[in-house]
């Protein structure tokens, strides 16, 4: 019995997942049950949360919407999060630099908290990384209700050489503020998913935000040099 407990304790050192939690009969211990409820509530809050206007103003980001309309519809109709609203398309054409070398878009996705928690670490480090490779950045903006493939719709308008989408991940019961960075060379309508690249699990307890940002700059530089991305990119 002691050997099993030691092995379990060893495994728990390497994962934040709920393994070996206590129980009384068929029910979890009160402490474990309350912890579960807290983490579940945090996940729900993240999905239904909003990125604050203060955060957008801090990074001088104007806001563009997709066709999602409401949060409930966003969850049920992922396809509408892949396409810009008419107002969004017009605003991008008005405010953004066309044909940028690198286009950065920040989207709430399924976790507004991911943006609030990580953007202050990720964004400045990303700009520094791109600058170190002498790469120029277009006009960044915030996309509300975006999905990953919205890169293609935006790419059709701005026609960037490379695209970086920072988007909130689906929250779980371990972390509700995890960020992903999707990258693609010349995204356009019809882009295959195999052409996209991703750095996921970006947060302070996962992939370091600063290290992730530095790696993004390296990958973008390689994409532009090789004129490709995804499975075709030689890293």
N, C-alpha and C positions, 0 to 999 in steps of 0.2 A: 504493500500500500504506500509506504514511504517513497519507494522508488518511483511510483506513478506520479505522486505529488511533486517530486523533484523534477521529473521530465516535463510535467505540465507548467511548472513555474519557469522552467527554462524556455519553453515555447512562448510563454506570455511576454517574455522580454523582447521578442522580435515582432510583435503585432499588437496594434491597439484594438483588434477585433475582440468581440465578447466570447471568449472561450474559458471554460472552467468556472463559470459564474455559479454562485451558491443557490441553493433552493431549500425549501421546507416542504416536504411531500412533493406535490406536482407543481407548486408555485415558486416563482423566483423570490429571493430575499427582498425585503422592502427596499434596501439601499440600491440593489441592482435594478429593481423595477422603476424606481424614481429616476435613476440615471438614464434608463432607456427612454422614459417619458420626456426628460429634459432634452435629450439629443434629438428625439423625434420632433419636438416643438421647434427646435432650432432649424431643422431641415425644412419644415413647413414655412417658417418665417422667412427663410432664405429664398424659397421659390416665389413667395408672394410679396417679397420685399421690393423696395425701390432704391435705386442709386440716387443719393441726395443731390440736389442742385448745387450745394456747396462744393461737393467733390468735383462735379463737372466744371464749375467755375474755376476751381483751383488749377485745373489742367487746361483751361480755355477750350473746352469741348462743347460744340453745339450738338443738339440732339436730333436724331433722325429716327423715324419709325418704319417698321415693316407693316405688312397687312394684317397683323395678328389681332387688332381691335381690342380684345380683352385678355386678361391672364387665363381665364378658363378656356377661351378659344385657342389661345396659344398652346396650351397643354394638349388639347384635342386635335389641333390641326397644325402639325409641324411644318407642313408645306407652306403655310402662309407666313411663317417666320423666315422663309428662304427668299421671299420677294419683297422689294421695297414698296411702300405706299407711294401714291402719285406725288403727294406733298414731299415725301422723303427724296424721291428722285430729283424733283425740281430744286430742292434745297442743296443737294450735293452738287448739282450742276452749277449752282450760283456761288457756293462758298469754297469749293475744293479746287486745288491745282490739278489740271488734267495731265495725264501721262507721267505720274510721279515715278521715281525709281523704286521707292518703297512706300506703300500705303499701310497705315496703322488704323485699325478700327477696334473700339472697345465696346463689347456687348454684354448686357446683363445675363442673357441666356437663362439658365435654370438656377442661377444663384447670384442675386444682387449683392449679397454679403461678400462674395468672392472678389468683386470689384472694390468694395469699400475696404476690405482687409488687406488687399495685396497691391493695389495700383500705385500706392506711394513708394513702394519698393521696386516694383517691376518697371514702371514706365520710365523714370529717370535713368535707370541702369540700361534699359533697352536703347534709349536715345544715345547714351554714351557709347554703347557697344557699336551701334550703326555708324556713329561719327568716327570711331576709331578705325573703321574700314573705309572711311571717306565716302559713305553712302548718304544720299539725301532723302529726306522724308517729305511726303506730301502733306495734305491737310488732315490731321487726325480728327475723328469725331466719335460720338457715342451713338450706338445703335440700340434702340429699345425694342425688345421682342425679337431679337435676332436668333437665327439658327446658323450652323456652320456653313451651309451651302449658300448663305447670303453673300459670301465672298464672290460668287459667280455673277450675281446680279449687279453688285457694286463694280466688279471688274469690267463688266460690259460698258459701264458709263465712264469710269476714270481711266481704264486701260493701264494699270500699273505694271511695272516689270515684276515686282514681288509684292506679296500681300501678307500682313500679319494680323490675325484676328485674336484678340484677347477676350475670352468668353467664360462666363461662370459655368462650372460643371454641375451636373446633377448631384445634389447633396445626398449624403448618406448618414448613417447613424454614428459614424466615427468623425467625419468632418463635413461641415455645412458651408465652408468658405474656400473650396478648392477651385483653382483657376486653370484653364487650359490655353495654350497658345497654338493656333493652327496657322500653318504657313503654306504658301503655294506660289509657284512661278506662273505668272500671267493667267490668273483664274478668269475663266469666261464661261458662258453657258455651255453645258456639255462636258465640263471638267470631270474626270473620273476621280472617285474617292482615293484611288491608289496614287494620285498625283499630289495629295495633301500630306503634310507632315504635322506631327503634333508633339508638343511637350506637355504632359499632363501632370496632375497632382501637385500644382504649384501653390504652396503655402508654407508658412514658417515651420510646420511640423513634417512637411513632405519634401518636395523638390524646392530647394532654396530659391525664393523669388529673384534674388540678385544673380545667382549662378544661372538660372534659367534664362534670364534676360541676356546675359553675356553669350550663352550658347545660341540664342536666337540670332544674334548678329553674325556669328560664325556661319550658321546654316544659310542665312540670307546671302552672305557674301559668296558662298559656294554655289548656291542656286543661280546667282547672276553670272558667275564665271562659267558654269556648265550649261546654263540655259535650260534647266529642267528642275524638277522637284519630285518628292515622293519616292517610290521604289526605284526610279531611274537615277536618283542622285547618288553619286559615289562619295561617301563621307570618309 
